Amino acid sequence: MADRVIELAHLQKQFGDHLVLRDINLSVSKGEVLSIIGASGSGKSTMLRCINLLETPTSGNIFFNGKNITDRDFNLSQYRAKVGMVFQSFNLFNNMSALKNCIVGQVSVLKRSHAEAEETAMKYLRKVGMEPFINAKPAQLSGGQKQRVAIARALAMEPEVLLFDEPTSALDPEMVGEVLAVMKELAETGMTMVVVTHEMGFAREVGNRVLFMADGKLLEELPLQYEGRKLRPDCMVFDRKGDLLFTDLSGTFRDPIGGVYRLTQDSGYHELSLYVGNLASPDGITLSPDGKSLWVSECSSNSVLRFLLDGQGEPRIAQHTPLQALSLIHI
């Protein structure tokens, strides 16, 4: 296919006796935003690092615009300039300003003049809203600002594809939105993006496809329908058994058809069931550290619900607390 930018064919990666990636087959088309979700240890980040050859595949092939990048004579530096990567830990040079972080790769890899590199760096720092902080070093920036600089640095190389490895996982909750907003703007420009994320709302709104990964295998696209009704997945969490729980925002206060749904690990994440029903707009979900309580926030009723989980992981309502009460308790 002429519009396939990246293609993985029978990709496998093994560390010692542990097979991390199992026969991965995947294609990404020009202008597509592909979101990949899965539990920690499922192989998501390893797959992304293989695409950028930060990890060498044990077997299989990776094609970029039809050329096999695993061939020995393939120019790796030029390839990485075309396929940029944004890491969860930012990976900025701590001794350089935001501006210099965005210049150095252009000069060393693309052989641009310093003047041209600075002009390009300023263009993309401006694009991500970091122009006022061009002289700041990473230690002087918030997590969200660091990640926006990292995105600008990747964009300054003017790549064809951007890979994002859980770009919001190291951020405080209040900083997540500013990074997702930048990524959403990039998607709207037609940038080809592969995003490993836990932000299901972003995946649903921006991604053309949402793929689920488990045990080193890419599974089918997440089911977005239940009993003929289209779901609006928003937040997700994995329980202690490895089942995926996610919230659905389909309901309203007057028509509470939203809920929490479960994809079971035992079924290979193919079996979808309603876990908690009769909710309007559940916009947050988390498990207690001991895995015995499930907390769900309800934006339409401004409340938080607590469910006790029995030995089989089945929920039972235990507490319904208005957010105003939580605020009073917090104060």
TISE-959880 format. One line per 8 residues: number of its first residue (from 1); their letters; for each residue x, y, z of N, C-alpha, C. Coordinates in nm, 2 decimals. Example, Ala and Ser with C-alpha at 12.3 -4.5 7.8 and 13.67 -1.06 7.14 Angstrom:
1> as> 1.32:-0.57:0.78:1.23:-0.45:0.78:1.32:-0.33:0.78 | 1.28:-0.22:0.71:1.37:-0.11:0.71:1.29:0.00:0.79 $
This chain:
1> madrviel> 0.08:-0.12:0.00:0.00:0.00:0.00:0.09:0.13:0.00 | 0.06:0.22:-0.09:0.15:0.34:-0.11:0.14:0.43:0.01 | 0.03:0.43:0.09:0.02:0.52:0.20:0.07:0.46:0.33 | 0.12:0.34:0.33:0.17:0.28:0.45:0.31:0.34:0.48 | 0.32:0.41:0.60:0.45:0.47:0.64:0.53:0.38:0.71 | 0.47:0.31:0.81:0.54:0.21:0.89:0.47:0.08:0.89 | 0.55:-0.03:0.88:0.49:-0.16:0.87:0.58:-0.26:0.95 | 0.52:-0.33:1.04:0.59:-0.43:1.12:0.54:-0.57:1.07 $
9> ahlqkqfg> 0.64:-0.66:1.05:0.61:-0.79:1.00:0.67:-0.90:1.08 | 0.59:-0.97:1.15:0.63:-1.08:1.24:0.74:-1.04:1.34 | 0.72:-0.93:1.40:0.82:-0.87:1.49:0.82:-0.94:1.62 | 0.94:-0.98:1.66:0.96:-1.05:1.79:1.08:-0.99:1.87 | 1.07:-0.98:2.00:1.17:-0.93:2.08:1.18:-1.01:2.21 | 1.31:-1.06:2.23:1.33:-1.15:2.35:1.44:-1.10:2.43 | 1.42:-1.09:2.57:1.52:-1.06:2.66:1.55:-1.19:2.74 | 1.67:-1.25:2.72:1.70:-1.38:2.78:1.59:-1.48:2.74 $
17> dhlvlrdi> 1.53:-1.54:2.84:1.43:-1.64:2.81:1.29:-1.58:2.80 | 1.28:-1.45:2.82:1.15:-1.39:2.82:1.11:-1.33:2.68 | 1.01:-1.38:2.62:0.96:-1.32:2.49:0.86:-1.21:2.52 | 0.91:-1.09:2.49:0.84:-0.96:2.52:0.74:-0.93:2.41 | 0.78:-0.95:2.28:0.69:-0.92:2.17:0.68:-1.05:2.09 | 0.55:-1.08:2.06:0.52:-1.21:2.00:0.45:-1.19:1.86 | 0.53:-1.20:1.75:0.47:-1.20:1.62:0.38:-1.08:1.59 | 0.44:-0.96:1.61:0.36:-0.84:1.59:0.35:-0.81:1.44 $
25> nlsvskge> 0.23:-0.79:1.39:0.21:-0.74:1.26:0.12:-0.62:1.26 | 0.17:-0.51:1.20:0.10:-0.38:1.22:0.14:-0.29:1.10 | 0.05:-0.21:1.06:0.08:-0.11:0.96:0.02:0.02:1.00 | 0.09:0.13:0.98:0.04:0.27:1.01:0.04:0.35:0.88 | -0.07:0.41:0.85:-0.08:0.49:0.73:-0.05:0.63:0.75 | -0.02:0.70:0.64:0.01:0.84:0.65:-0.10:0.92:0.70 | -0.08:1.01:0.80:-0.18:1.09:0.86:-0.26:1.02:0.97 | -0.23:0.90:1.00:-0.31:0.82:1.10:-0.26:0.85:1.24 $
33> vlsiigas> -0.35:0.85:1.33:-0.32:0.86:1.47:-0.36:0.72:1.54 | -0.26:0.64:1.57:-0.28:0.51:1.62:-0.25:0.51:1.77 | -0.35:0.48:1.85:-0.33:0.47:2.00:-0.32:0.33:2.04 | -0.23:0.30:2.13:-0.21:0.16:2.18:-0.22:0.17:2.33 | -0.30:0.08:2.39:-0.32:0.08:2.53:-0.29:-0.06:2.58 | -0.27:-0.08:2.71:-0.24:-0.21:2.76:-0.18:-0.20:2.90 | -0.18:-0.31:2.98:-0.13:-0.31:3.11:0.02:-0.29:3.11 | 0.08:-0.25:3.22:0.23:-0.24:3.23:0.29:-0.37:3.21 $
41> gsgkstml> 0.39:-0.38:3.13:0.46:-0.51:3.10:0.40:-0.58:2.99 | 0.30:-0.52:2.92:0.24:-0.59:2.80:0.33:-0.58:2.68 | 0.43:-0.49:2.67:0.52:-0.48:2.56:0.50:-0.36:2.48 | 0.42:-0.27:2.52:0.39:-0.14:2.44:0.51:-0.06:2.42 | 0.58:-0.03:2.52:0.70:0.06:2.51:0.81:-0.01:2.43 | 0.83:-0.14:2.46:0.93:-0.22:2.38:0.90:-0.21:2.23 | 0.78:-0.23:2.19:0.74:-0.22:2.05:0.78:-0.09:1.99 | 0.75:0.02:2.07:0.78:0.16:2.02:0.93:0.17:2.01 $
49> rcinllet> 1.00:0.12:2.10:1.15:0.14:2.10:1.21:0.05:1.99 | 1.14:-0.06:1.95:1.19:-0.13:1.83:1.16:-0.06:1.70 | 1.05:0.01:1.70:1.02:0.09:1.58:1.12:0.19:1.55 | 1.18:0.25:1.66:1.28:0.35:1.65:1.42:0.29:1.66 | 1.43:0.16:1.66:1.56:0.09:1.68:1.64:0.13:1.80 | 1.57:0.17:1.90:1.64:0.19:2.03:1.65:0.05:2.09 | 1.57:-0.04:2.05:1.59:-0.19:2.08:1.60:-0.26:1.95 | 1.69:-0.35:1.94:1.70:-0.43:1.82:1.61:-0.55:1.82 $
57> ptsgniff> 1.52:-0.57:1.73:1.43:-0.68:1.72:1.51:-0.81:1.72 | 1.46:-0.92:1.79:1.52:-1.05:1.78:1.49:-1.11:1.64 | 1.37:-1.09:1.59:1.34:-1.14:1.46:1.23:-1.05:1.40 | 1.20:-1.07:1.27:1.10:-0.99:1.20:1.16:-0.87:1.13 | 1.07:-0.80:1.07:1.11:-0.68:0.99:1.03:-0.56:1.02 | 1.09:-0.44:1.00:1.03:-0.31:1.02:1.05:-0.23:0.89 | 0.94:-0.19:0.83:0.95:-0.11:0.70:0.91:0.03:0.72 | 0.99:0.12:0.66:0.96:0.27:0.67:0.95:0.31:0.52 $
65> ngknitdr> 0.83:0.35:0.48:0.81:0.39:0.34:0.86:0.28:0.24 | 0.84:0.16:0.28:0.87:0.04:0.20:1.01:-0.01:0.21 | 1.10:0.06:0.29:1.24:0.01:0.30:1.26:-0.05:0.44 | 1.33:-0.16:0.44:1.35:-0.24:0.56:1.46:-0.17:0.64 | 1.42:-0.12:0.76:1.52:-0.05:0.84:1.61:-0.14:0.92 | 1.58:-0.27:0.92:1.67:-0.36:0.99:1.78:-0.41:0.90 | 1.79:-0.37:0.78:1.90:-0.40:0.69:2.03:-0.33:0.74 | 2.14:-0.39:0.73:2.26:-0.34:0.79:2.31:-0.21:0.73 $
73> dfnlsqyr> 2.28:-0.19:0.60:2.32:-0.07:0.53:2.22:0.05:0.54 | 2.12:0.03:0.62:2.02:0.14:0.63:2.07:0.25:0.72 | 2.05:0.38:0.68:2.10:0.49:0.75:2.02:0.52:0.87 | 2.06:0.48:0.99:1.98:0.49:1.11:1.96:0.64:1.15 | 2.06:0.72:1.14:2.05:0.86:1.18:1.95:0.94:1.10 | 1.95:0.91:0.97:1.85:0.98:0.88:1.71:0.93:0.92 | 1.70:0.80:0.95:1.57:0.74:0.98:1.51:0.80:1.11 | 1.60:0.81:1.21:1.55:0.87:1.34:1.51:1.02:1.33 $
81> akvgmvfq> 1.57:1.08:1.23:1.53:1.22:1.20:1.39:1.23:1.14 | 1.35:1.12:1.07:1.22:1.11:1.01:1.11:1.05:1.10 | 1.16:0.98:1.20:1.07:0.91:1.30:1.11:0.96:1.44 | 1.05:1.07:1.48:1.08:1.12:1.61:1.01:1.05:1.73 | 1.07:1.07:1.85:1.01:1.00:1.96:1.01:1.09:2.08 | 0.90:1.09:2.15:0.88:1.17:2.27:0.86:1.07:2.39 | 0.95:1.08:2.49:0.96:0.98:2.60:0.88:1.03:2.72 | 0.84:0.94:2.80:0.76:0.97:2.92:0.85:1.05:3.02 $
89> sfnlfnnm> 0.98:1.03:3.02:1.07:1.09:3.11:1.14:1.21:3.05 | 1.09:1.26:2.94:1.14:1.39:2.87:1.27:1.37:2.80 | 1.37:1.32:2.87:1.51:1.30:2.81:1.57:1.43:2.75 | 1.55:1.54:2.82:1.61:1.66:2.78:1.75:1.67:2.84 | 1.84:1.75:2.77:1.97:1.78:2.82:1.96:1.88:2.93 | 1.99:1.84:3.06:1.97:1.92:3.17:2.06:2.05:3.18 | 2.18:2.04:3.10:2.27:2.15:3.10:2.24:2.25:2.99 | 2.13:2.23:2.92:2.10:2.32:2.80:1.96:2.38:2.82 $
97> salknciv> 1.95:2.50:2.77:1.82:2.57:2.77:1.72:2.50:2.68 | 1.59:2.54:2.70:1.49:2.48:2.61:1.52:2.50:2.46 | 1.57:2.62:2.43:1.61:2.65:2.29:1.72:2.57:2.24 | 1.83:2.55:2.32:1.94:2.47:2.28:1.91:2.33:2.27 | 1.81:2.28:2.35:1.77:2.14:2.34:1.70:2.11:2.20 | 1.64:2.22:2.15:1.57:2.20:2.02:1.66:2.23:1.90 | 1.78:2.28:1.93:1.88:2.31:1.82:1.98:2.20:1.80 | 2.02:2.14:1.90:2.14:2.05:1.89:2.12:1.93:1.79 $
105> gqvsvlkr> 2.01:1.87:1.79:1.98:1.76:1.70:1.98:1.81:1.56 | 1.93:1.92:1.53:1.92:1.97:1.39:2.06:2.00:1.34 | 2.15:2.05:1.42:2.29:2.08:1.38:2.37:1.95:1.36 | 2.36:1.86:1.46:2.44:1.74:1.45:2.39:1.64:1.35 | 2.26:1.62:1.34:2.21:1.52:1.25:2.17:1.57:1.11 | 2.10:1.68:1.11:2.05:1.74:0.98:2.15:1.83:0.92 | 2.26:1.86:0.99:2.37:1.95:0.94:2.31:2.09:0.90 | 2.21:2.14:0.97:2.16:2.27:0.95:2.26:2.37:1.01 $
113> shaeaeet> 2.26:2.49:0.96:2.34:2.60:1.02:2.27:2.64:1.15 | 2.35:2.70:1.24:2.30:2.73:1.37:2.18:2.83:1.35 | 2.19:2.92:1.26:2.09:3.02:1.24:1.96:2.96:1.19 | 1.97:2.87:1.10:1.85:2.80:1.05:1.79:2.71:1.16 | 1.87:2.64:1.23:1.83:2.55:1.34:1.75:2.64:1.45 | 1.81:2.75:1.48:1.74:2.84:1.58:1.61:2.89:1.53 | 1.60:2.93:1.41:1.47:2.97:1.35:1.37:2.86:1.36 | 1.41:2.74:1.32:1.32:2.63:1.32:1.28:2.59:1.47 $
121> amkylrkv> 1.37:2.60:1.56:1.34:2.57:1.70:1.24:2.67:1.76 | 1.26:2.79:1.73:1.17:2.90:1.77:1.03:2.88:1.72 | 1.02:2.83:1.59:0.89:2.81:1.53:0.81:2.71:1.61 | 0.88:2.60:1.65:0.81:2.49:1.72:0.79:2.51:1.87 | 0.89:2.58:1.93:0.87:2.62:2.07:0.75:2.72:2.08 | 0.73:2.81:1.98:0.62:2.89:1.97:0.49:2.81:1.95 | 0.50:2.71:1.87:0.38:2.63:1.84:0.33:2.56:1.97 | 0.42:2.51:2.06:0.37:2.44:2.18:0.36:2.54:2.30 $
129> gmepfina> 0.37:2.67:2.27:0.34:2.76:2.38:0.46:2.78:2.47 | 0.58:2.75:2.43:0.70:2.76:2.52:0.79:2.88:2.48 | 0.75:2.97:2.40:0.84:3.08:2.36:0.88:3.16:2.48 | 0.80:3.19:2.58:0.85:3.27:2.70:0.96:3.20:2.78 | 0.98:3.07:2.76:1.07:2.99:2.84:1.19:2.94:2.77 | 1.23:3.00:2.65:1.33:2.95:2.57:1.47:2.94:2.64 | 1.49:3.03:2.73:1.62:3.03:2.80:1.62:2.95:2.93 | 1.51:2.90:2.97:1.50:2.82:3.09:1.56:2.68:3.07 $
137> kpaqlsgg> 1.63:2.63:3.17:1.68:2.50:3.17:1.58:2.40:3.23 | 1.59:2.27:3.20:1.48:2.18:3.25:1.45:2.19:3.40 | 1.55:2.21:3.48:1.52:2.22:3.63:1.43:2.33:3.66 | 1.42:2.43:3.57:1.34:2.55:3.60:1.20:2.53:3.54 | 1.17:2.42:3.48:1.04:2.40:3.42:0.95:2.30:3.49 | 0.82:2.31:3.47:0.73:2.21:3.53:0.74:2.08:3.44 | 0.68:1.98:3.48:0.67:1.85:3.40:0.60:1.88:3.27 | 0.49:1.95:3.27:0.42:1.97:3.15:0.50:2.06:3.05 $
145> qkqrvaia> 0.57:2.16:3.11:0.66:2.24:3.02:0.77:2.16:2.96 | 0.83:2.07:3.04:0.94:1.99:2.99:0.89:1.90:2.87 | 0.77:1.85:2.89:0.72:1.76:2.78:0.69:1.84:2.66 | 0.64:1.96:2.67:0.62:2.04:2.56:0.75:2.08:2.49 | 0.85:2.10:2.56:0.98:2.13:2.50:1.03:2.00:2.43 | 1.01:1.88:2.49:1.04:1.76:2.42:0.97:1.74:2.29 | 0.84:1.78:2.29:0.76:1.77:2.16:0.82:1.87:2.06 | 0.85:1.99:2.10:0.91:2.09:2.01:1.04:2.04:1.96 $
153> ralamepe> 1.12:1.98:2.04:1.25:1.92:1.99:1.23:1.82:1.88 | 1.13:1.73:1.91:1.10:1.63:1.80:1.05:1.69:1.68 | 0.96:1.79:1.69:0.91:1.86:1.57:1.01:1.94:1.49 | 1.11:1.99:1.56:1.22:2.07:1.50:1.30:1.99:1.40 | 1.30:1.85:1.42:1.36:1.77:1.32:1.27:1.75:1.19 | 1.15:1.80:1.20:1.05:1.79:1.09:1.03:1.65:1.05 | 0.99:1.56:1.14:0.97:1.42:1.11:0.85:1.39:1.03 | 0.84:1.27:0.97:0.72:1.22:0.91:0.63:1.16:1.00 $
161> vllfdept> 0.69:1.10:1.11:0.61:1.02:1.21:0.66:1.06:1.35 | 0.57:1.07:1.44:0.61:1.09:1.58:0.56:0.97:1.67 | 0.65:0.92:1.75:0.61:0.81:1.84:0.61:0.87:1.98 | 0.50:0.85:2.06:0.48:0.90:2.19:0.48:0.78:2.29 | 0.57:0.77:2.38:0.57:0.67:2.48:0.51:0.72:2.61 | 0.38:0.70:2.63:0.32:0.74:2.75:0.36:0.88:2.79 | 0.33:0.98:2.71:0.39:1.12:2.73:0.33:1.19:2.85 | 0.22:1.14:2.91:0.16:1.21:3.02:0.18:1.13:3.15 $
169> saldpemv> 0.24:1.01:3.15:0.24:0.93:3.27:0.32:0.98:3.38 | 0.42:1.07:3.35:0.51:1.12:3.45:0.46:1.26:3.50 | 0.35:1.30:3.46:0.30:1.44:3.48:0.20:1.44:3.60 | 0.19:1.55:3.67:0.09:1.57:3.77:-0.04:1.59:3.69 | -0.16:1.55:3.75:-0.29:1.55:3.68:-0.32:1.69:3.61 | -0.29:1.80:3.68:-0.32:1.93:3.63:-0.24:1.97:3.50 | -0.13:1.89:3.48:-0.04:1.92:3.36:-0.07:1.84:3.24 | -0.15:1.73:3.26:-0.18:1.64:3.15:-0.25:1.71:3.04 $
177> gevlavmk> -0.35:1.79:3.07:-0.43:1.86:2.97:-0.35:1.94:2.87 | -0.25:2.01:2.92:-0.17:2.10:2.83:-0.09:2.02:2.73 | -0.04:1.90:2.77:0.03:1.82:2.68:-0.06:1.75:2.58 | -0.18:1.70:2.62:-0.27:1.64:2.53:-0.33:1.74:2.43 | -0.34:1.87:2.48:-0.39:1.97:2.38:-0.29:1.99:2.27 | -0.16:1.99:2.30:-0.06:2.01:2.19:-0.07:1.89:2.10 | -0.08:1.77:2.16:-0.09:1.65:2.07:-0.21:1.65:1.98 | -0.32:1.70:2.04:-0.45:1.70:1.96:-0.43:1.80:1.84 $
185> elaetgmt> -0.36:1.91:1.87:-0.34:2.01:1.76:-0.25:1.95:1.65 | -0.15:1.87:1.69:-0.06:1.80:1.59:-0.14:1.70:1.51 | -0.23:1.63:1.57:-0.32:1.53:1.50:-0.40:1.60:1.40 | -0.45:1.72:1.43:-0.53:1.80:1.34:-0.46:1.85:1.22 | -0.32:1.86:1.23:-0.24:1.90:1.12:-0.21:1.79:1.02 | -0.25:1.67:1.06:-0.22:1.55:0.97:-0.09:1.48:1.00 | -0.03:1.51:1.12:0.09:1.44:1.16:0.06:1.29:1.19 | 0.14:1.20:1.13:0.13:1.06:1.16:0.18:1.03:1.30 $
193> mvvvthem> 0.10:0.97:1.39:0.14:0.95:1.53:0.11:0.81:1.57 | 0.20:0.75:1.65:0.17:0.63:1.72:0.19:0.66:1.87 | 0.08:0.64:1.94:0.08:0.69:2.08:0.05:0.58:2.18 | 0.14:0.54:2.26:0.12:0.45:2.37:0.07:0.54:2.49 | -0.05:0.51:2.54:-0.11:0.59:2.63:-0.21:0.52:2.73 | -0.24:0.58:2.84:-0.34:0.54:2.93:-0.46:0.63:2.92 | -0.45:0.74:2.84:-0.56:0.84:2.83:-0.66:0.79:2.72 | -0.76:0.72:2.77:-0.86:0.66:2.68:-0.94:0.77:2.61 $
201> gfarevgn> -0.96:0.88:2.69:-1.04:0.99:2.63:-0.97:1.05:2.51 | -0.84:1.07:2.52:-0.76:1.12:2.41:-0.76:1.01:2.29 | -0.74:0.89:2.33:-0.74:0.78:2.23:-0.87:0.78:2.15 | -0.98:0.80:2.22:-1.11:0.79:2.16:-1.14:0.91:2.07 | -1.10:1.03:2.12:-1.13:1.15:2.05:-1.04:1.18:1.93 | -0.91:1.14:1.95:-0.81:1.18:1.85:-0.77:1.07:1.76 | -0.76:0.95:1.82:-0.71:0.83:1.75:-0.80:0.78:1.64 | -0.74:0.74:1.53:-0.82:0.68:1.42:-0.85:0.53:1.46 $
209> rvlfmadg> -0.75:0.47:1.53:-0.77:0.34:1.58:-0.72:0.33:1.72 | -0.78:0.24:1.80:-0.73:0.21:1.94:-0.70:0.06:1.94 | -0.58:0.02:1.96:-0.54:-0.12:1.97:-0.50:-0.15:2.11 | -0.54:-0.27:2.15:-0.51:-0.32:2.28:-0.39:-0.42:2.28 | -0.30:-0.41:2.37:-0.18:-0.50:2.37:-0.18:-0.58:2.51 | -0.16:-0.71:2.50:-0.15:-0.79:2.62:-0.05:-0.90:2.59 | 0.04:-0.93:2.69:0.13:-1.04:2.69:0.21:-1.04:2.56 | 0.25:-0.93:2.52:0.34:-0.92:2.40:0.27:-0.93:2.27 $
217> klleelpl> 0.14:-0.94:2.27:0.06:-0.95:2.14:-0.03:-0.83:2.12 | -0.04:-0.79:2.00:-0.14:-0.69:1.96:-0.28:-0.76:1.93 | -0.38:-0.72:2.01:-0.51:-0.78:1.99:-0.59:-0.69:1.90 | -0.72:-0.73:1.88:-0.80:-0.65:1.79:-0.83:-0.51:1.85 | -0.89:-0.43:1.76:-0.93:-0.30:1.81:-1.03:-0.31:1.92 | -1.01:-0.22:2.02:-1.10:-0.22:2.13:-1.25:-0.22:2.09 | -1.33:-0.30:2.14:-1.48:-0.30:2.11:-1.54:-0.17:2.16 | -1.60:-0.09:2.07:-1.65:0.04:2.11:-1.81:0.03:2.11 $
225> qyegrklr> -1.86:-0.09:2.10:-2.01:-0.11:2.10:-2.04:-0.22:2.20 | -2.16:-0.21:2.26:-2.21:-0.31:2.35:-2.36:-0.32:2.33 | -2.40:-0.44:2.29:-2.54:-0.47:2.26:-2.59:-0.37:2.16 | -2.51:-0.34:2.06:-2.56:-0.25:1.95:-2.55:-0.11:1.98 | -2.50:-0.07:2.10:-2.49:0.07:2.14:-2.34:0.11:2.14 | -2.32:0.23:2.07:-2.18:0.28:2.07:-2.14:0.33:2.20 | -2.02:0.29:2.25:-1.97:0.34:2.38:-1.88:0.46:2.36 | -1.86:0.54:2.46:-1.76:0.65:2.46:-1.66:0.63:2.58 $
233> pdcmvfdr> -1.56:0.54:2.55:-1.46:0.51:2.66:-1.39:0.64:2.70 | -1.36:0.65:2.83:-1.29:0.77:2.88:-1.17:0.74:2.96 | -1.19:0.66:3.07:-1.08:0.63:3.16:-1.06:0.48:3.18 | -0.94:0.44:3.22:-0.92:0.29:3.23:-0.83:0.26:3.35 | -0.85:0.14:3.40:-0.76:0.09:3.50:-0.76:-0.06:3.49 | -0.65:-0.13:3.53:-0.64:-0.27:3.53:-0.65:-0.32:3.67 | -0.74:-0.42:3.69:-0.76:-0.48:3.83:-0.65:-0.58:3.85 | -0.65:-0.64:3.97:-0.54:-0.73:4.01:-0.54:-0.86:3.93 $
241> kgdllftd> -0.64:-0.89:3.87:-0.65:-1.01:3.78:-0.59:-0.98:3.64 | -0.58:-0.85:3.61:-0.53:-0.81:3.48:-0.64:-0.78:3.38 | -0.77:-0.78:3.44:-0.88:-0.74:3.35:-0.88:-0.59:3.34 | -0.92:-0.54:3.22:-0.93:-0.40:3.19:-1.07:-0.34:3.22 | -1.07:-0.24:3.31:-1.20:-0.17:3.34:-1.19:-0.04:3.28 | -1.30:0.00:3.21:-1.30:0.14:3.16:-1.44:0.20:3.17 | -1.44:0.33:3.18:-1.57:0.41:3.20:-1.62:0.44:3.06 | -1.76:0.45:3.06:-1.83:0.49:2.94:-1.91:0.62:2.97 $
249> lsgtfrdp> -1.90:0.72:2.88:-1.96:0.85:2.91:-2.09:0.86:2.83 | -2.15:0.75:2.79:-2.27:0.76:2.70:-2.39:0.82:2.77 | -2.40:0.81:2.90:-2.52:0.85:2.97:-2.53:1.00:3.00 | -2.65:1.04:3.05:-2.67:1.18:3.10:-2.74:1.16:3.24 | -2.76:1.28:3.30:-2.82:1.27:3.43:-2.96:1.22:3.42 | -3.03:1.25:3.32:-3.17:1.20:3.30:-3.18:1.07:3.24 | -3.07:1.03:3.17:-3.07:0.90:3.10:-2.94:0.82:3.14 | -2.93:0.77:3.26:-2.80:0.71:3.31:-2.77:0.57:3.24 $
257> iggvyrlt> -2.73:0.58:3.12:-2.70:0.45:3.05:-2.55:0.43:3.04 | -2.47:0.52:3.11:-2.32:0.50:3.11:-2.29:0.39:3.21 | -2.16:0.37:3.23:-2.12:0.27:3.33:-1.97:0.24:3.32 | -1.94:0.13:3.39:-1.80:0.08:3.38:-1.81:-0.06:3.31 | -1.72:-0.08:3.22:-1.72:-0.21:3.14:-1.59:-0.28:3.17 | -1.59:-0.41:3.15:-1.48:-0.50:3.18:-1.44:-0.58:3.05 | -1.31:-0.58:3.02:-1.26:-0.68:2.92:-1.17:-0.77:3.00 | -1.21:-0.90:3.00:-1.14:-1.00:3.08:-1.01:-1.05:3.01 $
265> qdsgyhel> -0.91:-1.07:3.10:-0.78:-1.12:3.05:-0.79:-1.26:3.00 | -0.87:-1.34:3.08:-0.89:-1.49:3.04:-0.95:-1.51:2.90 | -1.02:-1.41:2.85:-1.08:-1.42:2.72:-0.99:-1.36:2.61 | -0.87:-1.33:2.65:-0.78:-1.26:2.56:-0.83:-1.12:2.53 | -0.90:-1.06:2.62:-0.96:-0.93:2.62:-1.05:-0.91:2.50 | -1.12:-1.02:2.47:-1.23:-1.02:2.36:-1.37:-1.01:2.42 | -1.38:-1.06:2.55:-1.51:-1.07:2.61:-1.54:-0.94:2.69 | -1.64:-0.86:2.64:-1.68:-0.74:2.70:-1.81:-0.76:2.78 $
273> slyvgnla> -1.81:-0.70:2.90:-1.93:-0.71:2.99:-1.95:-0.59:3.06 | -2.07:-0.56:3.10:-2.11:-0.45:3.18:-2.07:-0.48:3.33 | -1.99:-0.40:3.39:-1.93:-0.42:3.52:-2.02:-0.34:3.63 | -2.04:-0.22:3.60:-2.12:-0.13:3.69:-2.21:-0.05:3.59 | -2.34:-0.06:3.61:-2.44:0.01:3.52:-2.51:0.12:3.59 | -2.60:0.18:3.52:-2.69:0.29:3.57:-2.61:0.41:3.61 | -2.50:0.45:3.54:-2.42:0.57:3.57:-2.44:0.66:3.45 | -2.43:0.79:3.49:-2.46:0.89:3.38:-2.33:0.92:3.31 $
281> spdgitls> -2.23:0.99:3.37:-2.11:1.02:3.30:-1.99:1.00:3.39 | -1.95:0.87:3.41:-1.83:0.84:3.50:-1.71:0.88:3.43 | -1.64:0.98:3.49:-1.52:1.04:3.42:-1.39:1.02:3.49 | -1.39:0.93:3.59:-1.27:0.89:3.66:-1.28:0.76:3.72 | -1.17:0.68:3.73:-1.18:0.55:3.79:-1.04:0.51:3.84 | -1.04:0.45:3.96:-0.92:0.41:4.02:-0.94:0.29:4.12 | -0.84:0.21:4.15:-0.85:0.11:4.24:-0.77:0.14:4.37 | -0.82:0.10:4.49:-0.74:0.12:4.61:-0.61:0.03:4.60 $
289> pdgkslwv> -0.51:0.07:4.67:-0.38:0.00:4.67:-0.39:-0.15:4.69 | -0.49:-0.19:4.78:-0.51:-0.33:4.81:-0.60:-0.40:4.71 | -0.65:-0.33:4.61:-0.73:-0.39:4.51:-0.87:-0.43:4.55 | -0.91:-0.39:4.67:-1.04:-0.43:4.73:-1.15:-0.33:4.71 | -1.12:-0.21:4.67:-1.22:-0.10:4.65:-1.20:-0.04:4.51 | -1.31:-0.01:4.44:-1.31:0.06:4.32:-1.38:0.19:4.34 | -1.31:0.30:4.30:-1.36:0.44:4.31:-1.40:0.49:4.17 | -1.52:0.54:4.16:-1.56:0.60:4.03:-1.62:0.74:4.06 $
297> secssnsv> -1.57:0.84:3.98:-1.62:0.97:3.99:-1.73:0.99:3.89 | -1.83:1.07:3.93:-1.95:1.09:3.85:-1.97:1.24:3.83 | -1.93:1.29:3.71:-1.93:1.44:3.69:-2.07:1.50:3.69 | -2.17:1.42:3.63:-2.31:1.48:3.62:-2.37:1.50:3.76 | -2.34:1.41:3.85:-2.40:1.42:3.99:-2.30:1.48:4.09 | -2.18:1.52:4.04:-2.08:1.57:4.13:-2.05:1.49:4.25 | -2.03:1.36:4.23:-2.01:1.27:4.34:-1.90:1.16:4.31 | -1.86:1.09:4.41:-1.77:0.98:4.40:-1.83:0.86:4.46 $
305> lrflldgq> -1.83:0.75:4.38:-1.89:0.62:4.42:-1.77:0.53:4.46 | -1.79:0.45:4.57:-1.70:0.35:4.61:-1.77:0.22:4.61 | -1.70:0.12:4.54:-1.75:-0.01:4.53:-1.66:-0.11:4.60 | -1.71:-0.20:4.69:-1.63:-0.30:4.75:-1.63:-0.42:4.65 | -1.51:-0.48:4.63:-1.49:-0.59:4.54:-1.48:-0.72:4.62 | -1.56:-0.82:4.58:-1.56:-0.95:4.65:-1.44:-1.03:4.61 | -1.43:-1.15:4.65:-1.32:-1.24:4.62:-1.30:-1.27:4.47 | -1.42:-1.25:4.40:-1.42:-1.28:4.25:-1.40:-1.14:4.18 $
313> gepriaqh> -1.38:-1.04:4.25:-1.37:-0.91:4.19:-1.50:-0.84:4.14 | -1.61:-0.89:4.19:-1.74:-0.83:4.16:-1.77:-0.72:4.25 | -1.83:-0.61:4.19:-1.85:-0.49:4.27:-1.98:-0.48:4.35 | -1.97:-0.42:4.46:-2.09:-0.39:4.55:-2.08:-0.25:4.60 | -2.19:-0.17:4.58:-2.18:-0.03:4.62:-2.17:-0.02:4.77 | -2.07:0.07:4.81:-2.05:0.08:4.95:-2.06:0.22:5.00 | -2.04:0.32:4.91:-2.03:0.46:4.96:-2.07:0.55:4.84 | -2.14:0.65:4.87:-2.18:0.75:4.77:-2.15:0.89:4.83 $
321> tplqalsl> -2.05:0.96:4.79:-2.01:1.09:4.85:-2.02:1.20:4.76 | -2.10:1.31:4.79:-2.10:1.43:4.71:-1.96:1.49:4.71 | -1.92:1.55:4.60:-1.79:1.62:4.59:-1.78:1.73:4.69 | -1.89:1.80:4.72:-1.89:1.91:4.82:-1.85:1.86:4.96 | -1.89:1.74:4.99:-1.86:1.68:5.12:-1.71:1.64:5.12 | -1.66:1.59:5.01:-1.51:1.56:5.00:-1.43:1.69:5.02 | -1.48:1.80:4.96:-1.41:1.93:4.97:-1.40:1.97:5.11 | -1.52:1.96:5.18:-1.52:2.00:5.32:-1.43:1.91:5.41 $
329> ihi> -1.42:1.78:5.38:-1.34:1.69:5.45:-1.19:1.73:5.43 | -1.16:1.76:5.30:-1.02:1.80:5.26:-0.98:1.92:5.34 | -1.07:2.02:5.34:-1.04:2.15:5.41:-1.01:2.13:5.56 $
